[in-house]
Amino acid sequence: MMSRTVWLMRLLTRKLWVRVSTMALIGVATAIAGVVLAPYVPDALTIQVGAQAIDGILNVLASSMLAVTVFSMSTMVAAFGAATNNVTPRATRLLMEDQTSQNVLGTFIGSFLFSLVGIIALSTGLYGTQGRAILLVVTIALIALIAVTILRWIDYLARFGRLGETIDRVETAARKAMESRLAAPHLGGVPSGETAPPDTWPVFAATIGYVQHVDIAALQHIASERDLTVIVNALPGAFADPVRPVARVAGRHDEDGASEIAAAFSVGKERTYDQDPRFGLCVLAEIASRALSPAVNDPGTAIDVIGRGVRLLVNWERHDADGAQEAECPRVQVPAIAVGDLIDDMFAPIARDGASMVEVQLRLQKAYAALAQVAGPAMATAVRRHSKLALSRAISALASDHERHLVREAAADVSAILDRRSAGTSRVRRA
């Protein structure tokens, strides 16, 4: 359960300008430290010859770091554009939040500013002999850091923004969000009923957009102070509009309380990955759909995405999202994510856009068969429905009787697995 403040701080630390600005300040502070620490350096330790050469070294360093920074920025922008065009615009955010590229860019800009401040200080005579010695030692260490950074950056650029690497990032983001939700299926609240009590009143978001974060602890505090029960209607990822309430409240109606409850829902223009496991699956499905478009015609990528979806959903089902019920905030009722919705997000677009490709349809049915092996009652129902829907689409779209026969057999295998598991569960219950 993450508070709004912690969530906002986490978002802030992912910004490129924050990390780069921090590294730049470190570079400037290091250059200035040579002036402050110079009186404490003994004359015997001063490197006479090397200290005099620091001017030329800093000039070379400043000019080269500026060029490398411009090159790195252009490379990153090209990678963002490639991800937008070849993967999906929704994956670009993950590249922009990449810590490695931010650290590299921060190192280059910090080195440039360090050199620039050092040159200015040397030209004004702020550094004595001792200050030059300090500057030389720090510059040598900085050159070693830059060398290592450049070598790592060259290797990293070979993968940065590529299709497979970007898909890996999306899968990782989806997995982290799903694991976070599995640890707290109700975000720290208690399960909500299927229907809200009749005597509740609605709370609407202050703005229109996607719910990005829900501060359950803040809702608990408001509910305890005002003797209310808050029933969350809009989980992260839901679209908040003037018609759909983000929450319903049981208790005395209070305008101030309604405003405070609405403020606990962070609403933005785009969905985010942190508290929204469904978004990662939607982005994976979007990548597969783009690969299946006539302009791209890349069923291999769609098949790869299907496998990743199976991996994520099997992990979700094995951990049983409803198995661990926490009640840190007993006055806040939060619905769990339905596994059927996760399967809809992951496989429905692929089944639709790959209906005419037998290799995609066969891989889908094999994915359903894999899920059927671990499915509980809710997942089994969703898997059976999707298997039949995919079969129906394939029968209508496939041109060959042989291909239709193959898909029918694969769908029959899925149905047989589900029937066997259902029969086995029934026998266990009777026993």
C-alpha positions as CSV (number, residue, x, y, z in Angstrom):
1,M,0.0,0.0,0.0
2,M,1.7,3.2,-1.2
3,S,0.7,6.6,-0.1
4,R,0.2,9.4,-2.6
5,T,3.3,11.3,-1.4
6,V,5.5,8.2,-1.9
7,W,4.0,7.6,-5.3
8,L,4.6,11.1,-6.4
9,M,8.2,11.0,-5.2
10,R,8.7,7.7,-7.1
11,L,7.4,9.3,-10.2
12,L,9.6,12.3,-9.7
13,T,12.8,10.3,-9.3
14,R,12.0,8.6,-12.7
15,K,12.1,11.9,-14.5
16,L,15.2,12.4,-16.8
17,W,15.8,15.9,-15.7
18,V,15.8,15.0,-12.0
19,R,18.6,12.5,-12.3
20,V,20.6,14.5,-14.8
21,S,20.2,17.7,-12.6
22,T,21.4,15.7,-9.6
23,M,24.5,14.5,-11.4
24,A,25.2,18.0,-12.8
25,L,25.0,19.5,-9.3
26,I,27.4,16.8,-8.1
27,G,29.8,17.8,-10.9
28,V,29.6,21.5,-10.0
29,A,30.0,20.8,-6.3
30,T,33.1,18.7,-6.9
31,A,34.7,21.4,-8.9
32,I,34.0,24.0,-6.2
33,A,35.3,21.6,-3.5
34,G,38.8,22.0,-5.0
35,V,38.8,25.6,-4.0
36,V,37.4,24.9,-0.5
37,L,39.8,22.0,0.3
38,A,42.9,23.5,-1.3
39,P,44.3,25.0,2.0
40,Y,44.2,21.5,3.6
41,V,46.6,19.9,1.1
42,P,50.2,19.9,2.2
43,D,52.7,21.4,-0.2
44,A,54.7,18.2,-0.2
45,L,51.9,16.3,-1.8
46,T,51.3,18.8,-4.6
47,I,51.9,17.3,-8.0
48,Q,53.8,20.1,-9.7
49,V,54.1,19.0,-13.3
50,G,50.7,17.4,-13.6
51,A,48.9,20.2,-11.8
52,Q,50.1,22.6,-14.5
53,A,48.7,20.4,-17.2
54,I,45.2,20.5,-15.8
55,D,44.1,23.5,-18.0
56,G,44.5,21.6,-21.2
57,I,42.9,18.4,-19.8
58,L,39.8,20.3,-18.7
59,N,39.5,22.0,-22.1
60,V,39.6,18.7,-23.9
61,L,37.2,17.1,-21.4
62,A,34.7,19.9,-21.7
63,S,34.6,19.9,-25.5
64,S,34.4,16.1,-25.8
65,M,31.7,15.7,-23.1
66,L,29.5,18.3,-24.9
67,A,29.8,16.3,-28.1
68,V,29.1,13.0,-26.4
69,T,26.1,14.4,-24.6
70,V,24.6,15.7,-27.9
71,F,25.2,12.3,-29.5
72,S,23.6,10.5,-26.6
73,M,20.6,12.7,-26.6
74,S,20.1,12.2,-30.3
75,T,20.4,8.4,-29.9
76,M,17.9,8.4,-27.1
77,V,15.4,10.4,-29.1
78,A,15.9,8.1,-32.0
79,A,15.2,5.1,-29.7
80,F,12.0,6.8,-28.5
81,G,10.9,7.3,-32.0
82,A,11.7,3.7,-33.0
83,A,9.7,2.4,-30.0
84,T,6.8,4.6,-30.9
85,N,6.7,3.5,-34.6
86,N,7.7,-0.2,-34.2
87,V,6.4,-1.2,-30.8
88,T,3.7,1.1,-29.3
89,P,3.7,4.7,-28.0
90,R,2.6,3.3,-24.6
91,A,6.0,1.6,-24.2
92,T,8.0,4.8,-24.8
93,R,7.4,5.9,-21.1
94,L,9.5,2.9,-20.0
95,L,12.4,3.9,-22.2
96,M,12.2,7.5,-20.9
97,E,12.4,6.2,-17.3
98,D,15.3,3.9,-18.0
99,Q,17.8,4.4,-15.2
100,T,20.9,3.3,-17.2
101,S,20.4,5.9,-20.0
102,Q,19.6,8.6,-17.4
103,N,22.8,7.7,-15.4
104,V,24.9,7.9,-18.6
105,L,23.5,11.2,-19.6
106,G,23.9,12.5,-16.1
107,T,27.5,11.4,-16.0
108,F,28.3,13.2,-19.3
109,I,26.5,16.4,-18.4
110,G,28.0,16.4,-14.9
111,S,31.5,15.9,-16.4
112,F,30.9,18.7,-18.8
113,L,29.8,21.1,-16.0
114,F,32.7,20.0,-13.8
115,S,35.1,20.8,-16.6
116,L,33.4,24.1,-17.3
117,V,33.4,25.3,-13.7
118,G,37.0,24.1,-13.3
119,I,38.1,26.1,-16.3
120,I,36.4,29.2,-15.1
121,A,37.9,28.8,-11.6
122,L,41.4,28.3,-13.1
123,S,41.1,31.4,-15.3
124,T,40.1,33.6,-12.3
125,G,42.9,32.3,-10.2
126,L,40.8,30.7,-7.5
127,Y,42.9,27.5,-7.5
128,G,46.3,27.7,-6.1
129,T,48.9,25.0,-6.5
130,Q,47.1,22.8,-4.0
131,G,43.8,23.4,-5.7
132,R,45.2,22.4,-9.0
133,A,46.5,19.1,-7.5
134,I,43.1,18.3,-6.1
135,L,41.5,19.1,-9.5
136,L,44.0,16.9,-11.2
137,V,43.3,13.9,-9.0
138,V,39.5,14.3,-9.3
139,T,39.8,14.8,-13.1
140,I,41.8,11.5,-13.4
141,A,39.1,9.7,-11.4
142,L,36.5,11.3,-13.6
143,I,38.2,10.2,-16.8
144,A,38.2,6.6,-15.5
145,L,34.5,6.9,-14.7
146,I,33.8,8.3,-18.2
147,A,35.8,5.5,-19.9
148,V,33.8,2.8,-18.1
149,T,30.5,4.6,-18.8
150,I,31.2,5.0,-22.5
151,L,32.1,1.3,-22.8
152,R,28.9,0.3,-21.0
153,W,26.9,2.8,-23.1
154,I,28.2,1.4,-26.4
155,D,27.1,-2.1,-25.4
156,Y,23.8,-0.8,-24.1
157,L,23.0,1.1,-27.3
158,A,23.1,-2.1,-29.3
159,R,19.9,-3.1,-27.5
160,F,18.3,0.1,-26.4
161,G,14.9,0.7,-28.0
162,R,14.9,-2.5,-30.0
163,L,11.7,-4.5,-30.3
164,G,12.6,-7.5,-28.2
165,E,14.2,-5.4,-25.5
166,T,11.2,-3.0,-25.3
167,I,8.9,-6.0,-25.0
168,D,11.0,-7.3,-22.1
169,R,10.6,-3.9,-20.4
170,V,6.8,-4.0,-20.8
171,E,6.6,-7.6,-19.5
172,T,8.8,-6.7,-16.5
173,A,6.6,-3.7,-15.7
174,A,3.5,-5.8,-16.0
175,R,5.0,-8.5,-13.8
176,K,6.0,-6.0,-11.1
177,A,2.5,-4.5,-11.0
178,M,0.9,-7.9,-10.9
179,E,3.2,-9.1,-8.0
180,S,2.4,-5.9,-6.2
181,R,-1.3,-6.5,-6.5
182,L,-1.0,-10.1,-5.6
183,A,0.7,-9.0,-2.3
184,A,-2.2,-6.7,-1.7
185,P,-5.2,-7.7,-3.8
186,H,-7.4,-5.1,-2.2
187,L,-4.7,-2.4,-1.9
188,G,-4.7,-2.6,1.9
189,G,-8.5,-2.4,2.2
190,V,-11.1,-5.1,2.6
191,P,-13.1,-6.9,-0.2
192,S,-16.1,-5.2,-1.5
193,G,-19.4,-6.8,-2.1
194,E,-20.8,-7.4,-5.6
195,T,-23.3,-4.6,-5.2
196,A,-23.1,-1.4,-3.2
197,P,-25.5,-0.8,-0.3
198,P,-28.6,1.2,-1.3
199,D,-27.9,4.0,1.1
200,T,-24.6,5.1,-0.2
201,W,-23.8,8.4,-2.0
202,P,-21.4,8.9,-4.9
203,V,-18.1,10.7,-5.1
204,F,-16.8,11.9,-8.5
205,A,-13.2,12.7,-9.5
206,A,-12.3,16.3,-9.6
207,T,-11.0,16.0,-13.2
208,I,-11.7,13.7,-16.2
209,G,-9.0,11.1,-17.0
210,Y,-7.5,7.8,-16.0
211,V,-7.2,6.9,-12.3
212,Q,-3.4,6.5,-11.8
213,H,-3.2,5.9,-8.0
214,V,-5.6,5.5,-5.1
215,D,-4.3,6.5,-1.6
216,I,-6.1,3.9,0.5
217,A,-4.4,5.1,3.7
218,A,-5.9,8.6,3.1
219,L,-9.3,7.1,2.5
220,Q,-9.1,5.2,5.8
221,H,-8.1,8.3,7.7
222,I,-11.0,10.3,6.2
223,A,-13.4,7.5,6.9
224,S,-12.3,7.1,10.5
225,E,-12.5,10.8,11.2
226,R,-16.0,11.1,9.7
227,D,-17.4,7.7,10.6
228,L,-17.8,6.6,7.0
229,T,-17.3,3.5,4.9
230,V,-15.7,4.1,1.5
231,I,-16.4,1.7,-1.3
232,V,-13.9,2.2,-4.2
233,N,-15.5,1.9,-7.6
234,A,-12.6,3.0,-9.8
235,L,-9.4,1.0,-9.6
236,P,-6.2,2.4,-11.1
237,G,-6.6,2.2,-14.9
238,A,-10.3,3.1,-14.8
239,F,-11.5,6.1,-16.7
240,A,-13.1,8.7,-14.4
241,D,-15.8,10.9,-15.9
242,P,-18.7,12.9,-14.7
243,V,-21.0,9.9,-14.9
244,R,-19.0,7.2,-13.2
245,P,-18.3,7.7,-9.5
246,V,-14.8,6.8,-8.3
247,A,-16.2,5.8,-5.0
248,R,-19.5,5.4,-3.0
249,V,-19.7,6.3,0.6
250,A,-21.9,4.8,3.4
251,G,-22.6,7.3,6.1
252,R,-23.7,10.9,6.6
253,H,-23.2,13.0,3.4
254,D,-20.5,15.7,3.8
255,E,-19.3,18.0,1.0
256,D,-15.9,18.5,2.6
257,G,-15.5,14.8,3.1
258,A,-16.5,14.1,-0.5
259,S,-13.8,16.6,-1.7
260,E,-11.2,14.9,0.5
261,I,-12.2,11.5,-0.8
262,A,-12.0,12.7,-4.4
263,A,-8.5,14.1,-3.7
264,A,-7.3,10.6,-2.7
265,F,-7.8,9.5,-6.3
266,S,-4.9,10.7,-8.6
267,V,-6.3,11.2,-12.1
268,G,-4.1,11.9,-15.1
269,K,-4.2,11.9,-18.9
270,E,-2.6,8.5,-19.3
271,R,-2.6,5.1,-17.6
272,T,0.5,4.1,-15.6
273,Y,2.0,0.7,-14.8
274,D,2.5,1.0,-11.0
275,Q,-0.9,0.1,-9.6
276,D,-2.5,-1.0,-12.8
277,P,-1.6,-4.6,-13.7
278,R,-4.1,-4.6,-16.6
279,F,-2.3,-1.8,-18.4
280,G,0.9,-3.9,-18.9
281,L,-1.2,-6.7,-20.4
282,C,-3.0,-4.2,-22.7
283,V,0.3,-2.8,-23.9
284,L,1.6,-6.3,-24.7
285,A,-1.6,-7.1,-26.6
286,E,-1.2,-3.8,-28.5
287,I,2.3,-4.8,-29.5
288,A,1.0,-8.1,-30.8
289,S,-1.8,-6.4,-32.7
290,R,0.6,-4.0,-34.3
291,A,2.8,-6.9,-35.4
292,L,-0.3,-8.6,-36.9
293,S,-1.3,-5.6,-39.0
294,P,-0.9,-5.9,-42.8
295,A,1.7,-3.2,-42.8
296,V,4.0,-5.1,-40.4
297,N,2.9,-8.8,-40.9
298,D,5.1,-10.2,-38.1
299,P,3.2,-13.1,-36.5
300,G,6.4,-14.2,-34.8
301,T,6.3,-11.2,-32.5
302,A,2.6,-11.9,-31.7
303,I,3.5,-15.5,-30.9
304,D,6.3,-14.3,-28.6
305,V,3.8,-11.9,-26.8
306,I,1.3,-14.8,-26.3
307,G,4.0,-16.8,-24.5
308,R,4.8,-13.8,-22.3
309,G,1.1,-13.4,-21.5
310,V,0.9,-17.1,-20.5
311,R,3.9,-16.6,-18.2
312,L,2.3,-13.6,-16.5
313,L,-1.2,-15.2,-16.1
314,V,0.1,-18.5,-14.8
315,N,2.1,-16.7,-12.2
316,W,-1.0,-14.7,-11.2
317,E,-3.2,-17.8,-10.9
318,R,-0.6,-19.8,-8.9
319,H,-0.4,-17.1,-6.3
320,D,-4.2,-16.9,-6.0
321,A,-5.0,-13.2,-5.8
322,D,-7.8,-13.8,-3.4
323,G,-5.9,-16.0,-1.1
324,A,-4.3,-13.3,1.1
325,Q,-6.8,-10.9,2.5
326,E,-5.3,-7.9,4.4
327,A,-7.3,-5.5,6.5
328,E,-4.9,-2.6,7.2
329,C,-7.7,-0.2,6.2
330,P,-11.0,-1.8,7.3
331,R,-13.2,1.2,6.5
332,V,-12.2,1.0,2.8
333,Q,-13.7,-1.6,0.5
334,V,-11.8,-2.4,-2.7
335,P,-12.7,-4.9,-5.4
336,A,-10.1,-7.4,-6.5
337,I,-9.1,-7.6,-10.2
338,A,-11.1,-10.3,-12.0
339,V,-8.9,-12.8,-13.7
340,G,-11.3,-12.8,-16.6
341,D,-10.6,-9.1,-17.2
342,L,-6.8,-9.9,-17.4
343,I,-7.4,-12.6,-20.0
344,D,-9.7,-10.3,-22.0
345,D,-7.0,-7.6,-22.0
346,M,-4.2,-10.0,-23.1
347,F,-5.8,-12.3,-25.7
348,A,-9.0,-10.7,-27.1
349,P,-7.1,-8.3,-29.4
350,I,-4.7,-11.0,-30.6
351,A,-7.5,-13.4,-31.4
352,R,-9.3,-10.7,-33.4
353,D,-6.3,-9.4,-35.4
354,G,-4.7,-12.8,-35.9
355,A,-7.9,-14.7,-36.9
356,S,-6.6,-15.4,-40.4
357,M,-3.2,-16.7,-39.4
358,V,-3.2,-20.4,-38.5
359,E,0.1,-20.2,-36.6
360,V,-1.3,-17.5,-34.3
361,Q,-4.5,-19.3,-33.7
362,L,-2.8,-22.6,-32.9
363,R,-0.5,-20.7,-30.5
364,L,-3.5,-19.1,-28.8
365,Q,-5.2,-22.5,-28.3
366,K,-1.9,-23.9,-26.8
367,A,-1.8,-20.9,-24.5
368,Y,-5.4,-21.6,-23.4
369,A,-4.4,-25.2,-22.8
370,A,-1.5,-24.1,-20.6
371,L,-3.7,-21.8,-18.6
372,A,-6.3,-24.6,-18.3
373,Q,-3.8,-26.8,-16.5
374,V,-3.5,-24.3,-13.6
375,A,-6.9,-22.6,-13.9
376,G,-9.2,-22.1,-10.9
377,P,-13.0,-21.8,-11.5
378,A,-12.9,-18.1,-12.6
379,M,-10.0,-18.6,-15.0
380,A,-11.4,-21.8,-16.3
381,T,-14.6,-20.0,-17.3
382,A,-12.7,-17.3,-19.0
383,V,-10.3,-19.7,-20.8
384,R,-13.2,-21.8,-22.1
385,R,-15.0,-18.6,-23.4
386,H,-11.9,-17.3,-25.1
387,S,-11.0,-20.6,-26.7
388,K,-14.5,-20.9,-28.2
389,L,-14.4,-17.2,-29.4
390,A,-10.9,-17.7,-31.0
391,L,-12.2,-20.9,-32.7
392,S,-15.2,-19.1,-34.0
393,R,-13.0,-16.3,-35.4
394,A,-10.6,-18.7,-37.0
395,I,-13.4,-20.8,-38.7
396,S,-14.7,-17.6,-40.2
397,A,-11.3,-16.2,-41.3
398,L,-9.1,-19.1,-42.3
399,A,-9.1,-20.0,-46.0
400,S,-8.1,-23.7,-45.7
401,D,-10.2,-26.6,-44.4
402,H,-7.0,-28.2,-43.2
403,E,-6.1,-25.1,-41.1
404,R,-9.6,-24.9,-39.7
405,H,-9.3,-28.6,-38.7
406,L,-6.1,-28.0,-36.9
407,V,-7.5,-25.2,-34.9
408,R,-10.6,-27.3,-34.0
409,E,-8.4,-30.0,-32.7
410,A,-6.4,-27.6,-30.6
411,A,-9.6,-26.1,-29.2
412,A,-10.9,-29.5,-28.4
413,D,-7.8,-30.2,-26.4
414,V,-8.5,-27.1,-24.3
415,S,-12.0,-28.2,-23.7
416,A,-10.9,-31.7,-22.8
417,I,-8.4,-30.4,-20.2
418,L,-11.0,-28.1,-18.6
419,D,-13.5,-31.0,-18.5
420,R,-11.1,-33.3,-16.8
421,R,-10.1,-30.7,-14.2
422,S,-13.8,-29.9,-13.6
423,A,-14.6,-33.6,-13.2
424,G,-11.7,-34.0,-10.8
425,T,-12.8,-31.1,-8.7
426,S,-16.3,-32.4,-8.5
427,R,-15.1,-35.8,-7.3
428,V,-12.9,-34.2,-4.6
429,R,-15.9,-32.2,-3.4
430,R,-18.2,-35.2,-3.2
431,A,-15.5,-37.1,-1.3
